[in-house]
Amino acid sequence: MLGRGFFPRIGAYAVLAVGFWVLFQGFERSNPFIGVLGGAMIIAGMYLMTGVWRATFSRFGGSQQPPAKRYHSPKESRSSDDTPADATGEPGDTVDGSDQGR
């Protein structure tokens, strides 16, 4: 896209800043064409900024997978309030864990 480094970031910020200025001029002069142009420049500037940051962080081992797949935790096979005795079906006292019942 823009490459890596300091100047692509400055260029993306400049496109965004000029887009806001052009949008302001569109409102000030009551010209819808200039306003639409400013809005398009703002969207283009944000697109360029995300591309620059994505390229920057991919150098440090960033994954291209969506966050939901990257940070997947395994599900538990049993409920968290089940004890090992409940899972095996052995009788026992649930208060102190001994096998002495009433």
N, CA, C and O atoms as CSV, one atom per row, in Angstrom:
chain,resi,resn,atom,element,x,y,z
A,1,MET,N,N,0.841,-1.184,0.000
A,1,MET,CA,C,0.000,0.000,0.000
A,1,MET,C,C,0.888,1.249,0.000
A,1,MET,O,O,1.206,1.786,-1.061
A,2,LEU,N,N,1.280,1.701,1.174
A,2,LEU,CA,C,2.173,2.853,1.255
A,2,LEU,C,C,3.587,2.456,1.643
A,2,LEU,O,O,4.514,3.258,1.519
A,3,GLY,N,N,3.757,1.255,2.101
A,3,GLY,CA,C,5.067,0.832,2.558
A,3,GLY,C,C,5.157,0.934,4.070
A,3,GLY,O,O,4.144,1.032,4.762
A,4,ARG,N,N,6.371,0.911,4.566
A,4,ARG,CA,C,6.591,0.951,6.014
A,4,ARG,C,C,7.417,2.174,6.352
A,4,ARG,O,O,8.142,2.707,5.511
A,5,GLY,N,N,7.298,2.606,7.588
A,5,GLY,CA,C,8.144,3.672,8.052
A,5,GLY,C,C,7.387,4.893,8.511
A,5,GLY,O,O,6.173,4.870,8.716
A,6,PHE,N,N,8.153,5.971,8.666
A,6,PHE,CA,C,7.631,7.209,9.219
A,6,PHE,C,C,6.827,8.011,8.200
A,6,PHE,O,O,5.779,8.559,8.539
A,7,PHE,N,N,7.291,8.085,6.983
A,7,PHE,CA,C,6.633,8.916,5.968
A,7,PHE,C,C,5.253,8.402,5.546
A,7,PHE,O,O,4.369,9.222,5.300
A,8,PRO,N,N,5.027,7.104,5.449
A,8,PRO,CA,C,3.654,6.662,5.153
A,8,PRO,C,C,2.650,7.066,6.234
A,8,PRO,O,O,1.503,7.393,5.929
A,9,ARG,N,N,3.086,7.043,7.504
A,9,ARG,CA,C,2.197,7.486,8.577
A,9,ARG,C,C,1.874,8.955,8.439
A,9,ARG,O,O,0.721,9.361,8.582
A,10,ILE,N,N,2.886,9.750,8.162
A,10,ILE,CA,C,2.669,11.188,7.983
A,10,ILE,C,C,1.738,11.428,6.800
A,10,ILE,O,O,0.865,12.293,6.866
A,11,GLY,N,N,1.915,10.675,5.723
A,11,GLY,CA,C,1.046,10.825,4.557
A,11,GLY,C,C,-0.406,10.468,4.873
A,11,GLY,O,O,-1.327,11.152,4.426
A,12,ALA,N,N,-0.610,9.401,5.640
A,12,ALA,CA,C,-1.976,9.011,6.004
A,12,ALA,C,C,-2.625,10.067,6.891
A,12,ALA,O,O,-3.796,10.401,6.707
A,13,TYR,N,N,-1.866,10.596,7.855
A,13,TYR,CA,C,-2.391,11.668,8.707
A,13,TYR,C,C,-2.680,12.926,7.889
A,13,TYR,O,O,-3.659,13.625,8.150
A,14,ALA,N,N,-1.842,13.211,6.914
A,14,ALA,CA,C,-2.055,14.393,6.077
A,14,ALA,C,C,-3.325,14.258,5.248
A,14,ALA,O,O,-4.087,15.217,5.125
A,15,VAL,N,N,-3.563,13.074,4.675
A,15,VAL,CA,C,-4.793,12.865,3.906
A,15,VAL,C,C,-6.008,13.027,4.813
A,15,VAL,O,O,-7.012,13.611,4.403
A,16,LEU,N,N,-5.930,12.524,6.023
A,16,LEU,CA,C,-7.037,12.653,6.962
A,16,LEU,C,C,-7.261,14.117,7.348
A,16,LEU,O,O,-8.401,14.581,7.383
A,17,ALA,N,N,-6.192,14.836,7.635
A,17,ALA,CA,C,-6.320,16.246,8.021
A,17,ALA,C,C,-6.856,17.094,6.876
A,17,ALA,O,O,-7.723,17.942,7.087
A,18,VAL,N,N,-6.354,16.876,5.681
A,18,VAL,CA,C,-6.849,17.631,4.521
A,18,VAL,C,C,-8.305,17.280,4.259
A,18,VAL,O,O,-9.085,18.144,3.858
A,19,GLY,N,N,-8.683,16.026,4.479
A,19,GLY,CA,C,-10.079,15.635,4.314
A,19,GLY,C,C,-10.996,16.387,5.266
A,19,GLY,O,O,-12.067,16.837,4.860
A,20,PHE,N,N,-10.594,16.533,6.530
A,20,PHE,CA,C,-11.401,17.305,7.476
A,20,PHE,C,C,-11.461,18.779,7.066
A,20,PHE,O,O,-12.503,19.423,7.191
A,21,TRP,N,N,-10.338,19.303,6.577
A,21,TRP,CA,C,-10.332,20.712,6.153
A,21,TRP,C,C,-11.253,20.916,4.943
A,21,TRP,O,O,-11.996,21.896,4.893
A,22,VAL,N,N,-11.207,19.995,3.967
A,22,VAL,CA,C,-12.063,20.103,2.789
A,22,VAL,C,C,-13.534,19.941,3.191
A,22,VAL,O,O,-14.399,20.625,2.644
A,23,LEU,N,N,-13.826,19.044,4.138
A,23,LEU,CA,C,-15.197,18.898,4.619
A,23,LEU,C,C,-15.677,20.187,5.282
A,23,LEU,O,O,-16.815,20.609,5.079
A,24,PHE,N,N,-14.807,20.805,6.071
A,24,PHE,CA,C,-15.150,22.092,6.690
A,24,PHE,C,C,-15.416,23.153,5.630
A,24,PHE,O,O,-16.354,23.941,5.755
A,25,GLN,N,N,-14.595,23.173,4.593
A,25,GLN,CA,C,-14.814,24.148,3.514
A,25,GLN,C,C,-16.135,23.892,2.793
A,25,GLN,O,O,-16.801,24.835,2.365
A,26,GLY,N,N,-16.510,22.639,2.657
A,26,GLY,CA,C,-17.783,22.307,2.038
A,26,GLY,C,C,-18.957,22.833,2.845
A,26,GLY,O,O,-19.935,23.317,2.275
A,27,PHE,N,N,-18.870,22.743,4.177
A,27,PHE,CA,C,-19.933,23.289,5.017
A,27,PHE,C,C,-19.911,24.817,5.013
A,27,PHE,O,O,-20.963,25.457,4.998
A,28,GLU,N,N,-18.724,25.392,5.026
A,28,GLU,CA,C,-18.611,26.847,5.091
A,28,GLU,C,C,-19.114,27.512,3.812
A,28,GLU,O,O,-19.750,28.564,3.872
A,29,ARG,N,N,-18.838,26.913,2.665
A,29,ARG,CA,C,-19.246,27.489,1.376
A,29,ARG,C,C,-20.588,26.955,0.894
A,29,ARG,O,O,-21.062,27.357,-0.169
A,30,SER,N,N,-21.206,26.062,1.650
A,30,SER,CA,C,-22.476,25.433,1.277
A,30,SER,C,C,-22.391,24.765,-0.095
A,30,SER,O,O,-23.279,24.913,-0.934
A,31,ASN,N,N,-21.315,24.036,-0.297
A,31,ASN,CA,C,-21.090,23.336,-1.559
A,31,ASN,C,C,-21.099,21.835,-1.275
A,31,ASN,O,O,-20.166,21.319,-0.660
A,32,PRO,N,N,-22.143,21.130,-1.715
A,32,PRO,CA,C,-22.215,19.690,-1.413
A,32,PRO,C,C,-21.106,18.869,-2.069
A,32,PRO,O,O,-20.667,17.872,-1.496
A,33,PHE,N,N,-20.642,19.267,-3.262
A,33,PHE,CA,C,-19.578,18.506,-3.936
A,33,PHE,C,C,-18.298,18.525,-3.103
A,33,PHE,O,O,-17.654,17.489,-2.938
A,34,ILE,N,N,-17.927,19.688,-2.580
A,34,ILE,CA,C,-16.716,19.786,-1.760
A,34,ILE,C,C,-16.895,19.001,-0.460
A,34,ILE,O,O,-15.946,18.382,0.020
A,35,GLY,N,N,-18.107,19.019,0.118
A,35,GLY,CA,C,-18.364,18.251,1.335
A,35,GLY,C,C,-18.233,16.762,1.118
A,35,GLY,O,O,-17.660,16.056,1.947
A,36,VAL,N,N,-18.763,16.278,0.003
A,36,VAL,CA,C,-18.656,14.844,-0.314
A,36,VAL,C,C,-17.195,14.474,-0.569
A,36,VAL,O,O,-16.739,13.407,-0.157
A,37,LEU,N,N,-16.470,15.354,-1.246
A,37,LEU,CA,C,-15.048,15.107,-1.496
A,37,LEU,C,C,-14.275,15.030,-0.170
A,37,LEU,O,O,-13.414,14.167,0.002
A,38,GLY,N,N,-14.589,15.935,0.761
A,38,GLY,CA,C,-13.932,15.902,2.075
A,38,GLY,C,C,-14.248,14.631,2.836
A,38,GLY,O,O,-13.363,14.051,3.466
A,39,GLY,N,N,-15.524,14.180,2.787
A,39,GLY,CA,C,-15.882,12.933,3.454
A,39,GLY,C,C,-15.167,11.736,2.855
A,39,GLY,O,O,-14.736,10.837,3.578
A,40,ALA,N,N,-15.040,11.723,1.529
A,40,ALA,CA,C,-14.320,10.627,0.871
A,40,ALA,C,C,-12.838,10.642,1.239
A,40,ALA,O,O,-12.218,9.590,1.390
A,41,MET,N,N,-12.276,11.843,1.383
A,41,MET,CA,C,-10.860,11.928,1.779
A,41,MET,C,C,-10.652,11.457,3.216
A,41,MET,O,O,-9.621,10.864,3.532
A,42,ILE,N,N,-11.626,11.717,4.084
A,42,ILE,CA,C,-11.526,11.241,5.473
A,42,ILE,C,C,-11.543,9.720,5.502
A,42,ILE,O,O,-10.742,9.099,6.199
A,43,ILE,N,N,-12.450,9.124,4.748
A,43,ILE,CA,C,-12.520,7.654,4.699
A,43,ILE,C,C,-11.237,7.079,4.097
A,43,ILE,O,O,-10.727,6.066,4.576
A,44,ALA,N,N,-10.719,7.718,3.055
A,44,ALA,CA,C,-9.463,7.248,2.452
A,44,ALA,C,C,-8.302,7.377,3.435
A,44,ALA,O,O,-7.447,6.494,3.499
A,45,GLY,N,N,-8.263,8.465,4.200
A,45,GLY,CA,C,-7.205,8.642,5.195
A,45,GLY,C,C,-7.265,7.584,6.283
A,45,GLY,O,O,-6.229,7.073,6.710
A,46,MET,N,N,-8.473,7.249,6.738
A,46,MET,CA,C,-8.597,6.196,7.747
A,46,MET,C,C,-8.191,4.843,7.172
A,46,MET,O,O,-7.574,4.034,7.866
A,47,TYR,N,N,-8.530,4.595,5.913
A,47,TYR,CA,C,-8.116,3.348,5.255
A,47,TYR,C,C,-6.592,3.266,5.173
A,47,TYR,O,O,-6.003,2.218,5.435
A,48,LEU,N,N,-5.975,4.362,4.815
A,48,LEU,CA,C,-4.514,4.374,4.722
A,48,LEU,C,C,-3.877,4.177,6.094
A,48,LEU,O,O,-2.870,3.478,6.212
A,49,MET,N,N,-4.448,4.782,7.123
A,49,MET,CA,C,-3.883,4.607,8.466
A,49,MET,C,C,-3.973,3.163,8.930
A,49,MET,O,O,-3.018,2.644,9.508
A,50,THR,N,N,-5.093,2.508,8.691
A,50,THR,CA,C,-5.192,1.109,9.109
A,50,THR,C,C,-4.244,0.221,8.311
A,50,THR,O,O,-3.706,-0.748,8.847
A,51,GLY,N,N,-4.036,0.541,7.038
A,51,GLY,CA,C,-3.088,-0.236,6.245
A,51,GLY,C,C,-1.672,-0.076,6.726
A,51,GLY,O,O,-0.908,-1.040,6.755
A,52,VAL,N,N,-1.307,1.149,7.108
A,52,VAL,CA,C,0.047,1.393,7.617
A,52,VAL,C,C,0.248,0.677,8.941
A,52,VAL,O,O,1.295,0.064,9.149
A,53,TRP,N,N,-0.729,0.737,9.847
A,53,TRP,CA,C,-0.579,0.079,11.146
A,53,TRP,C,C,-0.598,-1.436,11.006
A,53,TRP,O,O,0.107,-2.134,11.735
A,54,ARG,N,N,-1.399,-1.952,10.077
A,54,ARG,CA,C,-1.420,-3.398,9.870
A,54,ARG,C,C,-0.064,-3.877,9.366
A,54,ARG,O,O,0.437,-4.909,9.814
A,55,ALA,N,N,0.527,-3.135,8.442
A,55,ALA,CA,C,1.850,-3.509,7.930
A,55,ALA,C,C,2.910,-3.391,9.018
A,55,ALA,O,O,3.850,-4.184,9.061
A,56,THR,N,N,2.760,-2.402,9.898
A,56,THR,CA,C,3.727,-2.217,10.980
A,56,THR,C,C,3.686,-3.387,11.954
A,56,THR,O,O,4.733,-3.918,12.324
A,57,PHE,N,N,2.486,-3.796,12.375
A,57,PHE,CA,C,2.386,-4.849,13.371
A,57,PHE,C,C,2.585,-6.240,12.790
A,57,PHE,O,O,2.873,-7.171,13.542
A,58,SER,N,N,2.444,-6.415,11.494
A,58,SER,CA,C,2.693,-7.732,10.915
A,58,SER,C,C,4.181,-8.072,10.947
A,58,SER,O,O,4.551,-9.244,10.876
A,59,ARG,N,N,5.029,-7.059,11.052
A,59,ARG,CA,C,6.466,-7.326,11.172
A,59,ARG,C,C,6.802,-7.988,12.495
A,59,ARG,O,O,7.804,-8.698,12.594
A,60,PHE,N,N,5.974,-7.766,13.522
A,60,PHE,CA,C,6.255,-8.293,14.848
A,60,PHE,C,C,5.521,-9.591,15.126
A,60,PHE,O,O,5.318,-9.945,16.288
A,61,GLY,N,N,5.123,-10.301,14.098
A,61,GLY,CA,C,4.502,-11.606,14.272
A,61,GLY,C,C,3.006,-11.561,14.445
A,61,GLY,O,O,2.419,-12.527,14.934
A,62,GLY,N,N,2.374,-10.486,14.064
A,62,GLY,CA,C,0.920,-10.398,14.159
A,62,GLY,C,C,0.266,-11.356,13.190
A,62,GLY,O,O,0.740,-11.541,12.069
A,63,SER,N,N,-0.808,-11.955,13.619
A,63,SER,CA,C,-1.518,-12.917,12.785
A,63,SER,C,C,-2.558,-12.209,11.937
A,63,SER,O,O,-3.070,-11.158,12.323
A,64,GLN,N,N,-2.867,-12.776,10.795
A,64,GLN,CA,C,-3.882,-12.213,9.913
A,64,GLN,C,C,-5.247,-12.832,10.171
A,64,GLN,O,O,-6.207,-12.529,9.464
A,65,GLN,N,N,-5.346,-13.716,11.199
A,65,GLN,CA,C,-6.612,-14.337,11.514
A,65,GLN,C,C,-7.481,-13.362,12.302
A,65,GLN,O,O,-6.962,-12.457,12.955
A,66,PRO,N,N,-8.796,-13.539,12.246
A,66,PRO,CA,C,-9.667,-12.712,13.072
A,66,PRO,C,C,-9.418,-12.973,14.550
A,66,PRO,O,O,-9.002,-14.074,14.912
A,67,PRO,N,N,-9.661,-11.986,15.420
A,67,PRO,CA,C,-9.383,-12.168,16.848
A,67,PRO,C,C,-10.147,-13.317,17.487
A,67,PRO,O,O,-9.648,-13.915,18.440
A,68,ALA,N,N,-11.333,-13.649,17.003
A,68,ALA,CA,C,-12.102,-14.728,17.606
A,68,ALA,C,C,-11.389,-16.069,17.443
A,68,ALA,O,O,-11.484,-16.920,18.327
A,69,LYS,N,N,-10.684,-16.276,16.344
A,69,LYS,CA,C,-9.995,-17.540,16.121
A,69,LYS,C,C,-8.610,-17.534,16.766
A,69,LYS,O,O,-8.090,-18.593,17.116
A,70,ARG,N,N,-8.018,-16.375,16.923
A,70,ARG,CA,C,-6.686,-16.305,17.481
A,70,ARG,C,C,-6.693,-16.591,18.978
A,70,ARG,O,O,-5.800,-17.279,19.474
A,71,TYR,N,N,-7.673,-16.083,19.702
A,71,TYR,CA,C,-7.716,-16.206,21.152
A,71,TYR,C,C,-8.802,-17.190,21.571
A,71,TYR,O,O,-9.659,-16.861,22.391
A,72,HIS,N,N,-8.766,-18.393,21.010
A,72,HIS,CA,C,-9.775,-19.406,21.293
A,72,HIS,C,C,-9.343,-20.199,22.515
A,72,HIS,O,O,-8.237,-20.740,22.547
A,73,SER,N,N,-10.209,-20.272,23.522
A,73,SER,CA,C,-9.915,-21.076,24.696
A,73,SER,C,C,-10.723,-22.367,24.625
A,73,SER,O,O,-11.873,-22.353,24.188
A,74,PRO,N,N,-10.140,-23.472,25.046
A,74,PRO,CA,C,-10.868,-24.744,24.975
A,74,PRO,C,C,-12.018,-24.770,25.979
A,74,PRO,O,O,-11.929,-24.190,27.061
A,75,LYS,N,N,-13.098,-25.455,25.600
A,75,LYS,CA,C,-14.237,-25.595,26.497
A,75,LYS,C,C,-13.971,-26.702,27.504
A,75,LYS,O,O,-13.215,-27.637,27.243
A,76,GLU,N,N,-14.611,-26.571,28.661
A,76,GLU,CA,C,-14.488,-27.619,29.666
A,76,GLU,C,C,-15.381,-28.788,29.274
A,76,GLU,O,O,-16.455,-28.608,28.701
A,77,SER,N,N,-14.914,-29.986,29.596
A,77,SER,CA,C,-15.695,-31.163,29.248
A,77,SER,C,C,-16.803,-31.433,30.261
A,77,SER,O,O,-17.754,-32.155,29.961
A,78,ARG,N,N,-16.689,-30.861,31.458
A,78,ARG,CA,C,-17.731,-31.057,32.461
A,78,ARG,C,C,-18.013,-29.729,33.147
A,78,ARG,O,O,-17.256,-28.768,33.007
A,79,SER,N,N,-19.085,-29.691,33.873
A,79,SER,CA,C,-19.479,-28.477,34.565
A,79,SER,C,C,-18.474,-28.153,35.658
A,79,SER,O,O,-17.872,-29.062,36.231
A,80,SER,N,N,-18.283,-26.881,35.955
A,80,SER,CA,C,-17.277,-26.486,36.933
A,80,SER,C,C,-17.684,-26.840,38.355
A,80,SER,O,O,-16.818,-26.908,39.227
A,81,ASP,N,N,-18.977,-27.072,38.630
A,81,ASP,CA,C,-19.375,-27.405,39.989
A,81,ASP,C,C,-19.458,-28.913,40.220
A,81,ASP,O,O,-19.850,-29.338,41.307
A,82,ASP,N,N,-19.104,-29.725,39.241
A,82,ASP,CA,C,-19.036,-31.170,39.437
A,82,ASP,C,C,-17.715,-31.522,40.097
A,82,ASP,O,O,-16.665,-30.996,39.730
A,83,THR,N,N,-17.775,-32.409,41.066
A,83,THR,CA,C,-16.562,-32.889,41.714
A,83,THR,C,C,-16.090,-34.158,41.018
A,83,THR,O,O,-16.856,-34.761,40.266
A,84,PRO,N,N,-14.862,-34.575,41.245
A,84,PRO,CA,C,-14.405,-35.835,40.641
A,84,PRO,C,C,-15.254,-37.030,41.065
A,84,PRO,O,O,-15.450,-37.959,40.281
A,85,ALA,N,N,-15.759,-37.014,42.302
A,85,ALA,CA,C,-16.611,-38.128,42.750
A,85,ALA,C,C,-17.917,-38.136,41.967
A,85,ALA,O,O,-18.435,-39.205,41.646
A,86,ASP,N,N,-18.457,-36.963,41.655
A,86,ASP,CA,C,-19.677,-36.907,40.857
A,86,ASP,C,C,-19.430,-37.433,39.446
A,86,ASP,O,O,-20.295,-38.079,38.853
A,87,ALA,N,N,-18.270,-37.158,38.927
A,87,ALA,CA,C,-17.970,-37.589,37.567
A,87,ALA,C,C,-17.820,-39.105,37.477
A,87,ALA,O,O,-18.200,-39.708,36.473
A,88,THR,N,N,-17.258,-39.735,38.542
A,88,THR,CA,C,-17.072,-41.190,38.510
A,88,THR,C,C,-18.288,-41.935,39.008
A,88,THR,O,O,-18.420,-43.134,38.760
A,89,GLY,N,N,-19.186,-41.248,39.712
A,89,GLY,CA,C,-20.391,-41.893,40.215
A,89,GLY,C,C,-20.188,-42.589,41.539
A,89,GLY,O,O,-21.055,-43.358,41.952
A,90,GLU,N,N,-19.074,-42.356,42.230
A,90,GLU,CA,C,-18.813,-42.991,43.514
A,90,GLU,C,C,-19.605,-42.275,44.603
A,90,GLU,O,O,-19.757,-41.054,44.561
A,91,PRO,N,N,-20.108,-43.028,45.576
A,91,PRO,CA,C,-20.803,-42.379,46.683
A,91,PRO,C,C,-19.811,-41.722,47.622
A,91,PRO,O,O,-18.653,-42.134,47.696
A,92,GLY,N,N,-20.251,-40.720,48.327
A,92,GLY,CA,C,-19.388,-40.052,49.279
A,92,GLY,C,C,-20.091,-38.859,49.878
A,92,GLY,O,O,-21.128,-38.414,49.385
A,93,ASP,N,N,-19.516,-38.348,50.943
A,93,ASP,CA,C,-20.069,-37.176,51.602
A,93,ASP,C,C,-19.612,-35.946,50.839
A,93,ASP,O,O,-18.414,-35.752,50.636
A,94,THR,N,N,-20.552,-35.116,50.416
A,94,THR,CA,C,-20.188,-33.962,49.611
A,94,THR,C,C,-19.658,-32.811,50.440
A,94,THR,O,O,-19.119,-31.854,49.884
A,95,VAL,N,N,-19.798,-32.878,51.783
A,95,VAL,CA,C,-19.333,-31.782,52.626
A,95,VAL,C,C,-17.848,-31.890,52.896
A,95,VAL,O,O,-17.101,-30.945,52.641
A,96,ASP,N,N,-17.405,-33.036,53.413
A,96,ASP,CA,C,-15.995,-33.158,53.780
A,96,ASP,C,C,-15.236,-34.140,52.888
A,96,ASP,O,O,-14.029,-34.301,53.069
A,97,GLY,N,N,-15.871,-34.783,51.964
A,97,GLY,CA,C,-15.191,-35.668,51.045
A,97,GLY,C,C,-14.968,-37.073,51.558
A,97,GLY,O,O,-14.382,-37.887,50.844
A,98,SER,N,N,-15.408,-37.397,52.764
A,98,SER,CA,C,-15.206,-38.749,53.288
A,98,SER,C,C,-16.295,-39.668,52.727
A,98,SER,O,O,-17.299,-39.215,52.177
A,99,ASP,N,N,-16.064,-40.959,52.885
A,99,ASP,CA,C,-17.050,-41.938,52.403
A,99,ASP,C,C,-18.070,-42.291,53.481
A,99,ASP,O,O,-18.880,-43.198,53.290
A,100,GLN,N,N,-18.041,-41.597,54.591
A,100,GLN,CA,C,-18.961,-41.886,55.693
A,100,GLN,C,C,-20.263,-41.121,55.483
A,100,GLN,O,O,-20.266,-39.890,55.492
A,101,GLY,N,N,-21.322,-41.809,55.301
A,101,GLY,CA,C,-22.627,-41.172,55.161
A,101,GLY,C,C,-23.504,-41.503,56.338
A,101,GLY,O,O,-23.069,-42.246,57.218
A,102,ARG,N,N,-24.692,-41.005,56.401
A,102,ARG,CA,C,-25.611,-41.308,57.498
A,102,ARG,C,C,-26.243,-42.643,57.332
A,102,ARG,O,O,-27.046,-43.055,58.170
